[in-house]
């Protein structure tokens, strides 16, 4: 893959993460899971939505590889996948590097 195509693919991946985190409840869910793994029911406590809506948000986060579910009997325990943030971290790192190269000295 040529460099420009790779950069475009990385940009699309970062934009998708921005889109997912554009919903405030997904940010809250992700932040809670960053602290400790939880079930959907535990995540729903204190949120203005039902457990079924939390599950829908979790499915989107799973599809983006930001969250994974581990089976514990009949329960599913959700936890973040830190590697899922790599496209966003790479995109930010690229822009910080470009900015520092063009900063007047």
C-alpha positions as CSV (number, residue, x, y, z in Angstrom):
1,X,0.0,0.0,0.0
2,X,1.4,3.4,-0.9
3,X,2.0,5.9,1.8
4,X,-0.8,8.2,0.9
5,X,-3.3,5.3,0.8
6,X,-2.0,4.1,4.2
7,X,-2.4,7.7,5.6
8,X,-6.0,7.9,4.2
9,X,-6.9,4.6,5.7
10,X,-5.5,5.7,9.1
11,X,-7.4,9.0,8.8
12,X,-10.7,7.1,8.1
13,X,-10.1,4.9,11.2
14,X,-9.5,7.9,13.4
15,X,-12.6,9.7,12.0
16,X,-14.7,6.6,12.8
17,X,-13.4,6.7,16.4
18,X,-14.3,10.4,16.6
19,X,-17.8,9.6,15.3
20,X,-18.3,6.9,17.9
21,X,-17.1,9.1,20.7
22,X,-19.4,11.9,19.4
23,X,-22.2,10.3,21.5
24,X,-21.7,11.4,25.2
25,X,-23.1,8.2,26.6
26,X,-20.5,6.1,24.6
27,X,-17.8,8.3,26.2
28,X,-19.2,7.7,29.6
29,X,-19.5,3.9,29.0
30,X,-15.9,3.8,27.7
31,X,-14.6,5.8,30.7
32,X,-16.4,3.5,33.1
33,X,-15.0,0.4,31.4
34,X,-11.5,2.0,31.5
35,X,-11.7,2.0,35.3
36,X,-13.0,-1.5,35.6
37,X,-14.7,-4.3,33.6
38,X,-18.5,-4.3,34.0
39,X,-21.7,-6.0,32.8
40,X,-24.3,-4.1,30.8
41,X,-26.5,-3.9,33.8
42,X,-23.8,-2.4,35.9
43,X,-23.1,0.1,33.2
44,X,-26.7,1.1,33.0
45,X,-26.9,2.0,36.7
46,X,-26.9,5.8,36.9
47,X,-27.4,6.4,33.2
48,X,-30.6,7.8,31.8
49,X,-31.0,4.8,29.4
50,X,-32.1,1.2,29.9
51,X,-29.8,-1.8,29.8
52,X,-30.9,-2.7,26.3
53,X,-29.8,0.7,25.0
54,X,-26.4,0.2,26.8
55,X,-26.1,-3.1,25.0
56,X,-26.6,-1.3,21.6
57,X,-23.9,1.2,22.4
58,X,-21.6,-1.7,23.5
59,X,-22.2,-3.5,20.2
60,X,-21.0,-0.4,18.3
61,X,-18.0,-0.1,20.5
62,X,-17.3,-3.8,20.0
63,X,-17.6,-3.5,16.2
64,X,-15.0,-0.8,16.4
65,X,-12.8,-3.1,18.5
66,X,-12.8,-0.6,21.4
67,X,-14.6,-3.1,23.7
68,X,-14.6,-6.8,24.1
69,X,-17.0,-9.1,26.0
70,X,-15.9,-12.0,28.1
71,X,-18.3,-14.8,29.0
72,X,-18.8,-15.5,32.7
73,X,-21.4,-18.1,32.8
74,X,-24.6,-16.4,31.5
75,X,-23.1,-12.9,32.1
76,X,-21.0,-11.0,29.7
77,X,-18.4,-8.8,31.2
78,X,-17.2,-5.9,29.0
79,X,-13.8,-4.4,29.1
80,X,-11.9,-2.0,26.9
81,X,-9.4,-3.0,24.3
82,X,-6.6,-0.4,24.5
83,X,-5.3,-1.3,21.1
84,X,-8.6,-0.1,19.7
85,X,-7.4,3.5,20.4
86,X,-4.3,3.1,18.3
87,X,-5.7,4.7,15.1
88,X,-6.7,7.8,17.1
89,X,-3.3,7.9,18.9
90,X,-1.4,7.5,15.6
91,X,-3.5,10.3,14.0
92,X,-2.9,12.6,17.0
93,X,0.8,11.8,17.0
94,X,1.1,12.5,13.3
95,X,-0.5,15.9,13.7
96,X,1.7,16.8,16.7
97,X,4.8,15.8,14.8
98,X,3.7,18.0,11.8
99,X,2.9,20.9,14.1
100,X,6.3,20.7,15.8
101,X,8.1,20.7,12.4
102,X,6.3,23.8,11.3
103,X,6.5,25.7,14.5
104,X,8.5,28.9,14.2
105,X,11.8,28.6,16.1
